[in-house]
Amino acid sequence: MKTATLKPLSLRALLAGAVLLFSMSINAQTLTLQEVWTSDTVVSTPESVRYYPTKNVLFVSCIGSKKPADKDSTGYIALLNLDGSVHTAQWVNGLNAPKGMDVLRGKLFVTDIDELVVIDIATASIEKRIAVDGAVFLNDVACDEPDNSIFFTDSRTGIVHRLKNGKVEVYHKSEATQVLNGLFNTPQTLYLGSNHLLALDKTSGEIKILVENTEQIDGLEQISDQVFIGTNWRGRILGLVAGRPLISLEESQELGYNTADIGSHRQKKTIYVPTFFSNTIKAYKYKITP
């Protein structure tokens, strides 16, 4: 079945209460997305969301100021409940401009400009700050539990770094990753969001393009074997299917909000979208039906 490009809903339709944002065909299946809730303006410049099943909460990295590259100590991590209400307004503070996050073995790993910050979840305290040589604008994070590795990107240098056995190394850099942000890790493949959706084979090091001309992918989540949902920071939610044309799911820029590094709750089939300067989190339910 041919994949069709769909136009975003008008502002009038949204204000009238329409919540169905898109429908797209994938072979014989249809993927739909509906808005569930929007939080109050309870987070300050939220950049990234990660669901934490142990406590059934959302980690939200908050830059605090409107300057995502400044070392001004205004950054913090908030905790939200799954309905968007506040669990803990400033769970951990003392950061600068925290961005991507992921969890591994009781630790929350957070990029913070030129450092990888390790937060002990049990004590809600910063355990260590790892300086990264040559880093300029560290961004997304993806942990590999079996390998005990933490991958993270630098959007300015195009490098995928890896922290393993206490040491940071350059894991990958190529012409394909010059514009780099989002990450999603699987046992065999590290998916990368640049101006294309890329797949990096972790055994061979081979990299290939899955979807072309995406613009820089900020958040990246795999929701089925074939399908990814991604975002562009300027304000787009994207449907990404290997070998298919790009599908624009929502053009939020025209509504005045950004779409930064998303998180997902696979069991609830929900993605969580930080709106950056709008200071809210949006939750969307996705559904794949025959």
N, C-alpha and C positions, 0 to 999 in steps of 0.2 A: 504494500500500500504506500502510495506516495505521501511524503511528509509535506504539509502545507504550512507556509508562513502565515501567522495570524496577527491581526492588528490588535493593539492594546485597547482596553475599554476607555471610553471617554470619561472625563472628569464628571460630567453630568450623570453618567451611568453609575459611577462609583458612589457619588453622593446620594443617589437614589436607593442605595442599599445593595447593589449588585456585588456579589462576592466571588463569583466564578471568574478567575483571571485568565485562564487559558485552557484550551483543550488541544492535544496534539496526538497524531496517530503514529504508533510504532509497530510496524508489521500489522498484526491483527488486534493490537491493544490500543487503548486510549488512556492518556495521562491527563488528569485534571488537577487543578490547584485552587484552593479556596482560602481566603483570609479567615482566621479564627479569632484573633484578638490583636490589639495594639496596646502596648503598655502606656501608662502615663509617662510624662517626661521625668523619669526617676533615675536616669543614668546620664552621665555627662560625656558626650562624644564617644558613644560605644562603637568599638571597632570589631570585636569578635565575640562569638557566643559558642560555648561548649556545654553540652548536656552531661551531667555527672550522675550516673545511675545510683551510685552508692547512697547519696543523700537526696536523690530525686530533685535536683535543683539545676539551674543554669548558671554557669560561670559567665560573666560578662566583663571583658576588658574595656576599661574606660580611660581615654586619654586625658580627660579632665578639662584641659584647655582646648583651644581651637588650633593648636600648633602641633601637628603630629610628628615633628622632628626635633622638638625642643626638649632639652633636659631641664625641666622646670619643677619636677617633683609633685606635679598635680595629678599623676596617674594613679589608678587603683583598680582593684577587682571587686565587682559587686556580685551578689548572689540574688537571683530572682527565682520565685516559684514558677511552676509550669503554667500558671494562669497569667503570668506577667506581673504579679504583685511582688513587692520587695520582701525578700527573706532577710538579707543583711546588706545595708546600703553601702558600706565600705568594709568589706570582709578583710582585704589586705590593701594597705596603702603604702606610700613611699616609693612609688614607681614614677617613671617619667612619661613615656608615651607607649603603654603596653598595647600589643597588637595580637598576633596569633597565639593560640593556646592549644595544648593537648595534655592528657593525663597518662602517666605511666607509673605503676607500682607506688601509689600513694603520693605522688608528686605532681604538681601542676607546673608545666614548663611554659614559659611566656617569653616572647621576644620583646625587647625594650630598646629600640634604636640600634645600639651596637653591643648589646649584651643579651645573653640567654639567662633568664631569671628562673631559679628553682624554688618553688613554694611548697612547703610541707603542708599537706591538706589537713592532717589531724590537728596541728597546732595553729593553723592559719598564720604562718610566719615565713618570712623569706629565709631560706636555708643558705643559698649562695647566689652570687651574681658572677656569671662566666663571661669575661670579656672575649670578644671575637675579633681577631686580628683582621684589619682591613674592612670591617663591616661598616656600612653606611646607613642602611635603612632595612633592618631585619623585619620580617613580616610573618608569613604563615608557619605553622608548626604541625608536624605529623609524627606520632610515635609508632615504633615497631616493637611490640611487646616481646615476641619470641627472640628477636635479635638484640633486645635491650638497647635500641638505637633511637635517637631523636633527630629527625630531619627538620631543617628549617631554611627558609629562603631569604635572600637579600634582593629586594626589588631594584636597587640601584646598580649592583654589580652583576646580577644574573647568576649568582652562585647558589647551589643547593649545598648547605653545610650539613654535617652529621656529627652529633655528639655520641661517642661510644667509648666505653671504658675510661671515662673521665677526660677524654681528649676531643677537641673540635678539629675536624678536618674538612677540606673541600671535597665533597662527594661527587658533584657534577657541575660542569660549566661547559656550555657550547654555544654556538651561534643561535641555536633554537631557543635558548633560555635568556636572551638578552633583556627581555621584558618579562619579569617573573614575579609571581605572587603565590597563588593558591596551591595547596597540596592535598592529596588524598592517598593514603597508603593501603596497599593490600600485600599479602604474602609474597607475591611474585613481581608486582608492579608498583612503581611510584608514579602516580598521576600528577602532572604539573600544569598549572594554569599560567600561560604566558599570553601572547597574542593569538595562540592556538591552544587547544586542549592536547597535551602531549602525554605519551605513555613511555616511561623509562623502565626497561627491563633491568631488575636489580641483580641478575646473574650475569648477563652479557654486557650490560651497559648500553645496549642499543636503544635509541630513542626514535619514536615515530609520531607523526601527527595523526590524531584521531578526528578532530574537528578543526577546520581552518577559520581564520579571520574572526575570532571571538572577541577581540579587544582584550585588554589585560583582565584575566579572570582573578577576582579577589577571593571570594569564597567558593569552595568546591566540595560537593557531597555526592557520593554514589548511592543511588536509591534502589537500583536493581542491577543485574548483570550488564545490561545494555545502556542504562540511562543514568546520566548525571544531572544535577541541578547546580548551576553556577551563578555568580553575580559579577557585574561590573560595578566598580565603586561609584561611578557617575550616576548610576540609577537604572540598572537593568537586572532582571532575573531571567536566566537563560535555561533552555532545555538543550542538553548536549547528548547526542547519540552518535557513536562512532560511525564514520562514513556517511553521515547525513548532513544536510545543510543546517546552519545555525537557526535555532528557533528563539525568537525574543518573546518571553512570556509576559513580562510586564515592563513598561517604560515609566518607571517611577520618577525619573528626572523631571518630567513635565508636571508632576504633582509636588515637586519641591523637596524630595528627600533622596538620600543616597542609599545604596545597598552594599554593605561592606561584607565582612567575613562570616558567612552563615555557619550555623550548627544544625544538627539533626537529631531526632529521636526516632530511631528506626521502628520501634514497636508501635509508637503512636502515629507513624507516618507523617511526621511534622517537621518542618524546617523553621528555624528562627533567624530572623534577618535584622541585624543592627542598622539603624538608619543614620548613624554618624552625627552630623550636625543637628538633626532633628531630635536627638536625645530620647529615642524610643526604641523598643524592640517590637517587631511584628512576627506573628506566628501564622504559618500557612499549612494547611492540611493537604497532602498530595494523595492521589488515588490512581492506581493503574487497574483498569477493568478490561475484560475480554471484549 
